[in-house]
Amino acid sequence: MIRILAVDDEEPFRRLLKRELTRKGFYVETAPDGNEAISLLKENAYDVILLDIVMPGGDGISLMKKMKGDPSAPVIIVLTGRATVQTAVAAMKEGAYDYLTKPYKLDELVIIINRAYDYGRLSIKNRLLEQELVRKESSGRFVYRSRQLEEIVSFIKKIAPTDSPVFIQGESGTGKELAANLVWRLSKRREAPFIALNCAALSENLMESELFGHEKGAFTNAYKMKHGIVEVADKGTLFLDEIGEMSMKLQAKLLRFLDSGEFRRVGGDKNLHVDVRVVAATNRDFATLIKEGLFREDLFYRLNVFSVTIPPLRQRPEDIEELAGYFLEKFSRQFQKPVAGMDGRALQALMNYQWPGNVRELENIMERAVILCDSETIEAGNLLIPEAPGAGDGSRRASEPSPQPSLEEMEKNYILRVLRAADGNQSKTSQILGIDRKTLYLKLKKYGVLDAQPGPPE
């Protein structure tokens, strides 16, 4: 419903406007002058203002000047009985969308209000996208051959057209964001934005500001008002990755938002409303998080209307060859190299590996293999598959008996090998591994090798 604020000093006219526009399906509030209008604007969100120019106690032009610097201000339609060329020019110069004189034709006013609303929504979207919260351009395509993924994609096709929340579980690198993207692409919201936020990448305060936005002066360095990503995703889909890392305080605010669609920017006192579908994902064990008091049980049930669990790559080996071929073609095209396939030993090495980093690790290995390949066929030596304990070279041959190390041990060996190849440079290592530097730092600390490595996390 379009929310309208009618500002006019004539009380009978305000009553008439409210009655007629309410019958047309609009929500209407009124104010007798600019000062009262400012008070209402501080407490409420409106889409369109119908504004008289000449009023005691704060005229229309003064009000427009005060609102001009606010990017979230409603669209203004000047509606006055004292029209002159000068007032019309002044109003348009201050940013009025259109200008009508009294007496107005109701049908004409309704058309202009609807046009102004559409214009305002488009303007807001453009400003939001300028804040570097841009629409995801992923193809949303799952590459698979396994029955497990076929069943998952079939399930997503059933639930995507609804507006219900979806909760995606799986190890890091299995394709949780790809699943969320597929939910969006198959939904009724596919023409609206798909916006992702990694809850593990930001501190609590920064995450709240990123999620809900902040008002000018809300904290140090808040030099201007910022829209949150819930506004960017309005009418679309919001993907909250690694939601198990969200603080309890922010979980409470997220729960209120999910229940009502309402939120306040940091430092603000105005209730704002958006319509988004939330898809959340985690690689954590939520039963343990809830038991330890680290995640709200009521929020979990609010998010977990539909549950999707993506199995790790080692449990669906049928997908390895399909994915490897997809990445080979992708990087051959990207690097303009005529690499057409893999030899038998290379494929066998891929099939023998346990893939602790899942599909993301396979993608990284295929990217490096295409770069290192000097012929039209990738060989086992191009793969740089991490060493398993006791292995002499970078790949395991099918004919050789191989020990079965734990996933944690394999991860440790792989990370340390990449770190050595990067000459101890943690930033470069984290880029190669596809993880942020903070995560790398914590893993090195866990392995007890941090003292030998340069630099604290940035």
C-alpha positions in Angstrom: 0.0 0.0 0.0 1.4 3.4 -1.0 1.8 5.7 2.1 0.9 9.4 1.5 1.4 12.5 3.6 -0.9 15.3 2.6 0.4 18.7 3.8 -2.1 21.6 3.5 -3.2 24.4 5.8 -6.9 24.1 4.8 -8.5 21.5 7.1 -11.6 20.8 4.8 -9.2 20.1 1.9 -7.1 17.7 4.0 -10.3 15.8 5.0 -11.4 15.6 1.4 -8.0 14.4 0.2 -7.8 11.7 2.9 -11.4 10.4 2.3 -11.0 10.2 -1.5 -7.5 8.7 -1.6 -8.3 6.2 1.1 -11.2 5.0 -1.0 -8.7 4.5 -3.8 -6.6 2.2 -1.7 -3.9 4.5 -0.4 -2.8 5.0 3.2 -3.1 8.7 4.0 -2.0 10.9 6.9 -2.2 14.7 7.0 -0.4 17.7 8.4 -1.4 21.4 8.5 2.0 22.9 7.8 5.7 22.1 7.2 6.7 22.0 10.8 4.1 19.3 11.6 5.1 17.5 8.5 8.8 17.4 9.6 7.7 15.8 13.0 5.7 13.1 11.2 8.5 12.4 8.7 10.9 11.8 11.6 8.7 9.1 13.1 7.1 7.5 10.0 8.1 6.4 6.4 6.0 7.8 3.5 6.2 7.1 -0.2 4.7 10.3 -1.6 4.0 13.8 -0.2 1.2 16.0 -1.5 2.4 19.5 -0.7 0.9 22.9 -0.6 3.3 25.8 -1.2 1.9 28.7 0.7 1.2 27.8 4.4 1.7 29.5 7.7 4.1 27.8 10.1 6.5 26.4 7.5 5.8 26.8 3.8 6.2 24.1 1.1 9.4 25.4 -0.4 11.2 25.6 3.0 10.1 22.0 3.7 11.4 20.8 0.3 14.8 22.5 1.0 15.0 20.6 4.3 14.2 17.3 2.7 16.4 17.8 -0.4 19.6 16.3 1.2 17.8 13.2 2.5 18.2 10.3 0.0 15.3 8.4 1.7 12.9 11.4 1.4 9.5 10.7 -0.2 8.7 11.9 -3.7 6.9 15.3 -3.7 3.9 16.3 -5.7 3.0 20.0 -5.4 -0.7 20.5 -5.1 -1.7 24.1 -4.6 -4.4 26.6 -5.4 -2.0 29.6 -5.7 -0.1 28.6 -8.8 2.2 31.0 -10.5 5.1 30.4 -12.9 7.5 31.5 -10.2 6.2 29.0 -7.6 6.1 26.2 -10.2 9.7 26.9 -11.3 10.9 27.1 -7.6 9.1 23.8 -6.7 10.6 21.9 -9.6 14.1 23.4 -8.9 13.8 22.0 -5.3 13.1 18.5 -6.6 9.3 18.2 -7.0 8.2 15.3 -9.2 5.1 17.0 -10.5 2.9 20.1 -10.1 -0.9 20.2 -10.0 -3.3 23.0 -9.3 -6.6 23.0 -7.4 -9.2 22.0 -8.1 -7.7 18.7 -9.2 -9.2 15.8 -11.1 -9.1 12.7 -8.8 -8.3 10.2 -11.5 -5.4 12.4 -12.8 -4.0 12.7 -9.2 -4.2 8.9 -8.7 -2.2 8.3 -11.9 0.4 10.9 -10.9 0.7 9.4 -7.4 1.3 5.9 -8.9 3.9 7.3 -11.3 5.6 9.2 -8.5 5.7 6.0 -6.4 7.3 4.0 -9.2 9.8 6.8 -9.8 10.7 6.9 -6.1 11.3 3.1 -5.9 13.5 3.2 -9.0 15.5 6.1 -7.6 16.1 4.3 -4.2 17.2 1.1 -6.0 19.7 3.1 -8.1 21.2 4.7 -5.0 21.3 1.4 -3.1 23.2 -0.3 -5.9 25.7 2.6 -5.9 26.6 1.6 -2.4 28.4 -1.5 -3.8 25.6 -3.9 -2.7 25.0 -5.1 -6.2 22.9 -7.9 -7.6 24.6 -11.3 -7.8 25.2 -12.4 -11.4 25.7 -16.1 -10.7 24.2 -18.4 -13.3 22.5 -20.4 -10.5 23.5 -23.6 -12.3 24.2 -26.8 -10.5 26.7 -29.1 -12.2 26.1 -32.7 -11.1 25.5 -36.3 -12.0 24.8 -37.8 -8.6 21.3 -38.8 -7.4 21.8 -36.8 -4.2 22.1 -33.5 -6.1 19.3 -34.5 -8.5 17.0 -34.9 -5.5 18.1 -31.6 -4.0 17.5 -29.6 -7.2 14.1 -31.3 -7.6 13.2 -30.3 -4.0 14.4 -26.7 -4.6 12.1 -26.5 -7.7 9.2 -27.3 -5.4 9.9 -24.9 -2.7 11.3 -21.9 -4.7 7.9 -20.5 -5.8 6.9 -20.0 -2.2 8.0 -17.1 0.0 8.9 -19.3 3.0 12.4 -19.1 4.5 14.9 -21.8 3.5 17.7 -23.1 5.7 20.7 -24.6 3.9 23.3 -26.8 5.7 26.6 -28.2 4.4 30.3 -28.0 4.8 32.3 -25.1 3.5 32.7 -25.1 -0.3 29.8 -27.5 -1.0 27.7 -24.8 -2.9 25.3 -23.4 -0.3 25.3 -19.9 -2.0 24.7 -21.7 -5.3 21.7 -23.4 -3.8 20.4 -20.1 -2.4 20.9 -18.5 -5.8 18.9 -21.3 -7.4 16.0 -20.7 -4.9 16.0 -17.1 -6.0 16.2 -17.8 -9.7 13.3 -20.2 -9.6 11.2 -18.0 -7.3 8.6 -15.3 -8.1 11.2 -12.8 -6.9 13.7 -13.5 -9.6 13.3 -10.0 -11.2 14.2 -8.4 -7.8 17.7 -8.4 -6.2 19.5 -11.4 -4.7 21.8 -10.0 -2.0 24.2 -12.0 0.1 25.9 -11.2 3.4 28.6 -13.4 5.1 27.9 -13.2 8.8 31.3 -14.5 9.7 33.1 -11.7 7.8 32.1 -8.7 10.0 32.1 -7.6 13.6 28.7 -7.3 15.4 28.5 -3.5 15.0 29.5 -3.5 11.3 27.2 -6.4 10.6 24.2 -4.6 12.1 25.0 -1.5 10.0 25.5 -3.6 6.9 22.2 -5.4 7.5 19.9 -2.6 8.6 21.9 0.6 7.6 22.7 3.6 9.8 21.8 7.2 10.1 24.2 10.1 9.7 26.1 10.5 13.0 25.1 7.2 14.4 28.7 6.4 15.3 32.2 7.6 14.5 32.8 8.0 10.7 29.1 7.7 10.0 29.3 10.9 7.8 26.1 10.2 5.9 23.1 8.0 6.0 23.6 4.5 4.6 20.9 2.0 3.4 21.1 -1.5 4.8 21.1 -4.6 2.6 17.5 -5.4 3.7 16.5 -2.3 1.8 18.6 -3.3 -1.2 16.9 -6.7 -1.2 13.3 -5.3 -0.9 10.9 -7.5 -2.9 13.9 -9.8 -3.5 15.9 -12.4 -1.6 18.4 -11.9 1.2 21.0 -14.7 1.7 22.6 -14.8 5.1 25.6 -17.1 4.9 27.3 -18.6 8.0 24.4 -17.3 10.1 25.7 -19.4 13.0 28.3 -16.7 13.5 25.7 -14.0 14.2 25.8 -12.5 17.7 22.8 -13.1 20.1 22.0 -9.4 20.2 21.7 -9.2 16.4 19.8 -12.5 16.3 17.0 -10.9 18.4 16.8 -8.0 16.0 16.8 -10.3 13.0 13.9 -12.3 14.6 11.8 -9.2 15.0 12.5 -8.3 11.4 11.5 -11.7 10.2 8.3 -11.6 12.2 7.2 -8.1 11.0 9.3 -7.0 8.1 10.1 -3.8 10.2 13.5 -2.5 11.2 15.3 0.6 12.3 18.6 1.9 11.0 21.4 2.1 13.5 21.0 5.4 15.3 17.5 5.9 13.9 14.0 6.0 15.5 11.9 5.6 12.4 10.3 2.2 11.7 10.9 1.1 8.1 9.3 -1.8 6.3 10.5 -4.0 3.5 9.4 -7.3 1.9 12.2 -9.8 1.6 12.5 -13.6 1.5 15.3 -14.8 3.7 17.6 -17.8 2.9 20.1 -18.7 5.5 23.1 -21.1 5.4 25.6 -22.6 7.9 28.4 -25.1 8.1 27.8 -25.4 11.9 26.0 -28.0 14.0 23.0 -26.0 15.1 21.9 -28.6 17.8 25.2 -27.9 19.5 25.0 -24.1 19.1 21.5 -24.0 20.6 22.4 -26.3 23.4 25.4 -24.1 24.3 23.3 -21.0 24.2 25.0 -19.5 21.1 21.9 -19.4 18.9 18.3 -18.7 19.6 16.1 -21.7 19.2 13.1 -19.6 18.2 15.1 -17.9 15.4 16.3 -21.4 14.2 12.7 -22.6 13.9 11.7 -19.3 12.2 14.4 -19.8 9.5 14.1 -23.6 9.2 10.8 -23.8 7.4 12.4 -25.7 4.5 15.7 -27.4 5.1 18.2 -28.3 2.4 21.4 -30.3 3.3 24.1 -30.4 0.6 26.4 -33.5 1.0 30.2 -33.1 0.8 31.9 -33.9 -2.4 33.6 -37.0 -1.0 30.1 -38.5 -0.6 29.1 -38.0 -4.2 32.1 -39.0 -6.3 29.9 -39.2 -9.4 30.0 -35.4 -9.5 33.8 -35.1 -9.5 34.4 -35.8 -13.2 31.4 -33.7 -14.2 32.6 -30.7 -12.1 36.2 -31.0 -13.2 35.1 -30.9 -16.8 33.0 -27.9 -16.2 35.8 -26.0 -14.5 38.3 -27.1 -17.2 36.1 -25.6 -19.9 35.5 -22.4 -17.8 39.2 -21.7 -17.1 40.3 -22.7 -20.6 38.0 -20.1 -22.0 39.0 -17.5 -19.3 42.8 -17.9 -19.8 42.4 -18.6 -23.6 44.3 -21.8 -23.5 43.4 -24.8 -25.8 43.1 -27.4 -22.9 40.7 -30.0 -24.0 40.7 -32.7 -21.3 42.5 -34.7 -18.7 44.5 -37.9 -19.0 43.6 -41.1 -17.0 46.0 -40.6 -14.2 44.9 -37.0 -13.6 41.2 -38.1 -13.4 42.1 -41.0 -11.1 44.0 -38.6 -8.8 40.9 -36.5 -8.6 38.7 -39.5 -7.8 41.1 -40.7 -5.1 41.3 -37.4 -3.2 39.0 -36.8 -0.2 38.2 -33.1 -1.0 38.1 -31.5 2.5 37.5 -28.1 0.7 34.7 -29.6 -1.4 33.7 -28.0 -4.7 35.5 -24.8 -4.0 38.8 -26.7 -3.6 38.2 -28.6 -6.8 37.6 -25.3 -8.6 40.9 -23.9 -7.3 42.9 -27.0 -8.3 41.4 -27.0 -11.8 42.2 -23.3 -12.2 45.8 -23.9 -11.3 46.0 -27.0 -13.5 44.8 -25.1 -16.6 47.4 -22.3 -15.8 50.2 -24.8 -15.4 49.3 -27.1 -18.3 51.5 -26.7 -21.4 49.6 -29.1 -23.7 46.0 -29.8 -24.6 45.7 -32.4 -21.9 46.0 -31.9 -18.1 48.3 -34.4 -16.5 48.5 -35.6 -12.9 51.5 -33.4 -12.2 49.5 -30.3 -13.2 46.9 -30.8 -10.5 49.0 -30.0 -7.4 46.7 -32.1 -5.2 47.7 -31.7 -1.5 49.9 -34.5 -0.2 48.5 -37.1 2.1 50.8 -38.3 4.9 53.3 -40.7 3.4 52.7 -39.7 -0.2 55.9 -39.0 -2.2 54.5 -36.7 -4.9 51.6 -34.3 -5.3 49.0 -36.9 -6.4 48.1 -40.4 -5.3 48.1 -43.2 -7.9 45.2 -45.7 -7.9 47.6 -48.6 -7.7 49.3 -47.4 -4.5 47.8 -48.1 -1.1 47.0 -44.9 0.6 46.5 -44.1 4.3 43.2 -42.6 5.4 44.1 -39.4 7.3 41.4 -37.4 9.1 39.9 -34.5 7.3 41.5 -32.1 9.8 44.9 -33.6 9.2 44.5 -33.4 5.4 43.4 -29.7 5.8 46.3 -28.9 7.9 48.8 -30.5 5.5 47.2 -28.7 2.5 47.2 -25.3 4.2 50.8 -25.6 5.3 51.9 -26.7 1.8 50.3 -23.7 0.2 51.8 -21.5 2.9 55.2 -22.8 2.1 54.6 -22.3 -1.6 53.6 -18.7 -0.8 56.9 -18.1 1.1 55.0 -17.7 4.4 52.8 -14.8 3.0 49.5 -15.2 4.8 47.6 -12.8 2.5 48.6 -14.6 -0.6 47.9 -18.0 1.0 44.4 -17.0 2.0 43.7 -15.8 -1.6 44.9 -19.1 -3.0 42.9 -21.1 -0.5 39.8 -19.0 -1.0 39.3 -18.1 2.7 39.7 -14.8 4.5 42.9 -14.0 6.4 41.2 -14.1 9.8 40.1 -17.7 9.1 43.7 -18.6 8.0 45.1 -17.0 11.1 42.8 -19.0 13.4 43.7 -22.2 11.7 47.4 -21.6 12.0 47.0 -20.7 15.6 45.1 -24.0 16.1 47.9 -26.0 14.4 50.4 -24.4 16.7 52.6 -23.1 13.9 51.6 -19.4 14.2 54.8 -18.3 15.9 56.7 -19.4 12.8 54.6 -17.3 10.5 54.7 -13.6 9.8 52.2 -11.1 10.9 48.9 -11.0 12.9 45.6 -11.0 11.1 44.7 -7.7 9.4 
